[in-house]
Amino acid sequence: MPQLIQQYVSRQAIQSPNRRAVVCKNESISYGELDQLTNQLAHRLNASGCRCGDRVAVLIPQSANAIFAMLGILKADCLYVPIDPDGSAEQIAAILNAVKPKVLLAARSRTELLDDVFAEYDLPNDMLVGTLEAVPLKGDNFESSFTGLNVLGASKLQRPYECKPTDLAVIRFHSDDRRGVVLSHANMIYGIDWGLKYFQWDVQDRIASDGPPHFDLATFNTIGTFAAGAELHLVSSTLHSQPHKLAEFLRSREMTQWMTTTSSLSSFVEKDVVQNGDLPSLKRIIWTSEESLHNSAIEQLKQRLPLTQITRIFGVPEASSLCSYFTLPARSMDESANIPIGRACDGVGLFVLDHELQPVALDEIGELYIGGVGLSSAYWHDPDRTATKFVQHPILKQRLFKTGQSARIGSDGLAYLEGRAAIHEEFEERTLIDHSKDSMKGTIMLDRAVVQSQIAHLIADKLELDEPAVDTDLFNEGILDSLSYVRLVVELQQEFGVQISLGEIDIDHFRTVEQIAEFLMQNLGELATA
């Protein structure tokens, strides 16, 4: 299994070099070509002074070049920083000054905008501008230092990687927020692997890429396609305002998956662009938004596309944007009911807590917190904001992200959003008190998958071993021996705040991550699963 995001493409290039990877308009590129081109960009970036951990910003609209840029940057051991290509000069300048990239990769269509940025704002002095197009970029205030022709002159061979799975891969900024969220390769890969398993992507899939590169789930959609060895078909941004033409695109290309937003899905229904039994190839619609869609629209869509699985995905940038899922049932839903955000994805915990970080009762409203393997480590160079929004729970012994959203866990076990939470400044800034385990015994809802994930990461991090699957026999596979077994018990005591006697452990019930998690949860007071 790949440990770095870019390795998904390299794996496909070895297995099926001639299979189509990206389709844009009437042109396509194979996995072998994609792998070689992005190797060349990595070498070109290194020649421009980029080293492991450096940032490379991208100002390129939805296109094949935007995908080349992302993969080439990661192959150069650098951090990928996508910028909204429709953002203002002020927003772009703020991001460039925040991350201080070695290189900014820009599209010719953004030359005038970029010229305004250079004219109006002080920017990092050593930042180079490059383009993947054949003709150099030149404005009154800047010019590019290399072009796509220079990239094509670089080596096609893969360079050795220095970065590790825990190293940062992406810094992502939202248009309305100057805080950059940092995500590691491991943060991103957990979501990709979950998507492969849940949606059962395969090499026969033709997946529509509908959204600009700076959108959080664009990376999930793109890399998920490559992980499956499927085809990624780029949707022109002009189709967003033309639902009839978008429907024809999905129809004529025989798309098997379309990931979209509430607004696009609403216009799809309102404009009456699909008929009964339409889009027979479309296996999945993945709808990503904090905003719910009215049930009457959903029911109409389900009736017209009875063979299409419709799944709502919920996420926040601080948690790799992939936190929970809800696949709409075949039966009709109450039109007055709120569509849930569903259940936590594998390795993620959804917690609805009050102001004292106590869980609220079922169907009572509290604030939504998120934990688990996809959680960002920080905001880029913003320790104060990081300390405010990421809290260490005293009983769960894990970091949680405070979403600021009101939510509830229904009696059906599903999570529902209920709007924005009332934020109290004194709670926002306070330091958590370390309550004792006994005083809260049995009151915190632990997510079993999150505990399992913590244990697997602990084995990899503290014992410097390969991260195991939850059902792997740690002894039979040689991951643990007598010495590392004792070290693991010590680390578990420190991580989870429990006392473990080696004499009371039945080794046959302590062989897998699953079994260890079960043991710990029992020792924490038979805590309920969230």
Buried (B, 14 or more C-beta within 10 A) or exposed (E): EBBBBBBBBBBBBEEBBEBBBBBBEEEBBBBBBBBBBBBBBBBBBBBBEBEBEBBBBBBBBBBBBBBBBBBBBBBBBBBBBBBBBEBEBEBBBBBBBBBBBBBBBBBBEBBEBBBBBBEEBEBBEEBBBBBBBEEBBEBEEBEBBBBBEBBBEBBBEBEEBEBEBBBBBBBBBBEEEBBBBBBBBBBBBBBBBBBBEBBEBEEEBBBBBBBBBBBBBBBBBBBBBBBBBBBBBBBBBEBBEBBBBBBEBBBEBEBBBBBBBBEBBBBBBEEEBBEEEBBEBBBBBBBBBBEBBEBEBBBBBBEBBEEBBBBBBBBBBBBBBBBBBBBBEEEEBEEEEEBBBBBBBBBBBBBBBEEEBEBBEEEEBBBBBBBBBBBBBBBBBBEEEBBBBBBEBBBBBBBBBBBBBBBBBEEEEBBBBBEEBEEEEEEEEEEEEEBEBEEBEEEBBBBBBBBBBBBBBBBBEBBEBEBBEBEBEBBEEEBBEEEBBEBBBEBBEEBBBBEBEEEEBEEEEBBBBBBBBBBBBEBBBEBBEB
